[in-house]
């Protein structure tokens, strides 16, 4: 039987003491102790290694870890492509962006997320190019009208 705390004083109190009577079961009991002060030295309880788990006589403990990774679905930029197509962009970039957006949406529905990301990225590049060309054309038109008038 091993005691965790020593009797060091005169006042009565109760301390939890662990005793090992059998190796597979740990029993606890309460004993009166006279001191309220913590002892200067508390021995640590020594644990023995039971061997690898799953071996006869050893404890069997299986731990499972599951990780849920939530990936964002690929974007198809369909509305942006539709607006670029409706504004009749030069070089039919809006039409090309709309076609790639539809392909990206179809790939996403089928379950090919990598193909959907590829088509979505291409549609995004075409939409950016188309939007920049329309903005530059509109800026050029406004500057030309101001100079003429």
URVEN-V186155 format. One record per residue. N is the residue number from 1. SS is DSSP state (helix for helix, strand for strand, loop for the rest). PHI is phi in degrees with one decimal (999 if undefined). OMEGA is omega in degrees with one decimal (none if undefined). Layout:
N|SS|PHI|OMEGA + N|SS|PHI|OMEGA
This chain:
1|loop|999|-179.5 + 2|loop|-112.1|177.5 + 3|loop|-100.2|178.9 + 4|loop|-86.3|-177.1 + 5|loop|-123.1|178.5 + 6|loop|-103.3|176.2 + 7|loop|-86.1|-175.2 + 8|loop|-121.5|-175.5 + 9|loop|-142.0|-175.7 + 10|loop|-112.1|-177.6 + 11|loop|-83.6|-178.0 + 12|loop|-86.4|173.4 + 13|strand|-156.3|-178.6 + 14|strand|-118.3|-178.7 + 15|strand|-127.8|177.5 + 16|strand|-78.2|-178.8 + 17|strand|-123.3|179.3 + 18|strand|-98.8|176.1 + 19|strand|-129.2|-179.3 + 20|strand|-112.9|176.7 + 21|strand|-98.3|176.5 + 22|strand|-126.4|-177.0 + 23|loop|-73.8|-176.2 + 24|loop|-94.1|-178.4 + 25|strand|-137.8|179.5 + 26|strand|-108.7|-177.9 + 27|strand|-107.2|178.0 + 28|strand|-122.8|177.2 + 29|strand|-147.7|178.4 + 30|strand|-104.9|178.5 + 31|strand|-126.9|176.2 + 32|strand|-73.4|176.3 + 33|strand|-130.6|-171.8 + 34|loop|-88.1|-173.9 + 35|loop|-103.5|173.5 + 36|loop|-98.2|179.6 + 37|loop|-78.0|175.9 + 38|loop|-70.7|-179.7 + 39|loop|-70.4|-179.8 + 40|loop|-72.8|-177.6 + 41|loop|-132.5|176.3 + 42|loop|-121.5|-179.8 + 43|loop|-69.9|177.7 + 44|loop|-82.3|-179.9 + 45|loop|-79.6|-178.6 + 46|loop|-87.6|176.3 + 47|loop|-109.1|178.9 + 48|loop|-99.1|178.8 + 49|loop|-81.9|-176.5 + 50|loop|-87.3|-176.5 + 51|loop|95.9|-179.4 + 52|loop|-64.5|-179.0 + 53|loop|-67.1|-178.7 + 54|loop|94.6|177.7 + 55|loop|-82.5|177.4 + 56|loop|-60.9|-179.8 + 57|loop|90.5|179.6 + 58|loop|-96.2|179.3 + 59|loop|-80.5|179.7 + 60|loop|-106.3|179.9 + 61|loop|-136.2|-179.4 + 62|loop|-113.9|178.7 + 63|loop|-111.2|178.2 + 64|loop|-120.2|176.0 + 65|loop|-122.9|176.8 + 66|loop|-118.9|-179.0 + 67|loop|-120.2|176.6 + 68|loop|-102.2|179.0 + 69|loop|-103.7|179.9 + 70|loop|-97.4|179.0 + 71|loop|-97.8|178.6 + 72|loop|-74.7|179.7 + 73|loop|-65.6|-178.8 + 74|loop|-64.6|180.0 + 75|loop|-88.5|179.7 + 76|loop|-105.0|177.2 + 77|loop|54.7|-175.0 + 78|helix|-66.8|-177.1 + 79|helix|-66.5|177.8 + 80|helix|-61.7|178.3 + 81|helix|-65.8|178.5 + 82|helix|-64.6|177.9 + 83|helix|-67.7|177.4 + 84|helix|-64.5|177.1 + 85|helix|-68.9|-177.6 + 86|helix|-68.9|-179.4 + 87|loop|-84.6|176.1 + 88|loop|50.1|-178.0 + 89|loop|-68.3|179.3 + 90|helix|-67.9|178.1 + 91|helix|62.4|178.1 + 92|helix|55.2|179.2 + 93|helix|-67.8|177.7 + 94|helix|-63.9|177.7 + 95|helix|-65.9|179.3 + 96|helix|-63.3|178.8 + 97|helix|-63.4|178.8 + 98|helix|-64.3|178.8 + 99|helix|-63.8|178.9 + 100|helix|-66.4|177.1 + 101|helix|-65.3|178.3 + 102|helix|-65.9|177.0 + 103|helix|-62.6|179.0 + 104|helix|-64.3|179.4 + 105|helix|-65.4|178.0 + 106|helix|-63.2|178.3 + 107|helix|-63.1|179.5 + 108|helix|-67.3|179.6 + 109|helix|-67.0|-179.6 + 110|helix|-70.0|-179.9 + 111|loop|110.9|178.3 + 112|loop|-86.9|-175.1 + 113|helix|-69.8|179.0 + 114|helix|-67.3|175.7 + 115|helix|-64.6|178.0 + 116|helix|-64.8|177.5 + 117|helix|-64.6|-180.0 + 118|helix|-64.0|179.8 + 119|helix|-65.5|178.2 + 120|helix|-65.2|178.1 + 121|helix|-66.5|177.6 + 122|helix|-64.8|177.6 + 123|helix|-61.8|179.3 + 124|helix|-64.8|179.2 + 125|helix|-62.4|178.6 + 126|helix|-66.4|178.3 + 127|helix|-66.8|177.8 + 128|helix|-63.3|179.6 + 129|helix|-61.2|-179.9 + 130|helix|-64.9|-179.5 + 131|helix|-65.5|179.0 + 132|helix|-65.1|178.8 + 133|helix|-63.6|178.2 + 134|helix|-66.4|179.6 + 135|helix|-64.4|177.5 + 136|helix|-65.7|177.6 + 137|helix|-63.5|177.9 + 138|helix|-65.8|177.8 + 139|helix|-63.9|177.7 + 140|helix|-62.1|178.7 + 141|helix|-63.3|-179.9 + 142|helix|-65.1|179.4 + 143|helix|-65.2|178.5 + 144|helix|-63.3|179.1 + 145|helix|-65.6|178.2 + 146|helix|-66.4|-179.9 + 147|helix|-68.5|-178.7 + 148|helix|-67.7|-177.7 + 149|loop|-84.4|none
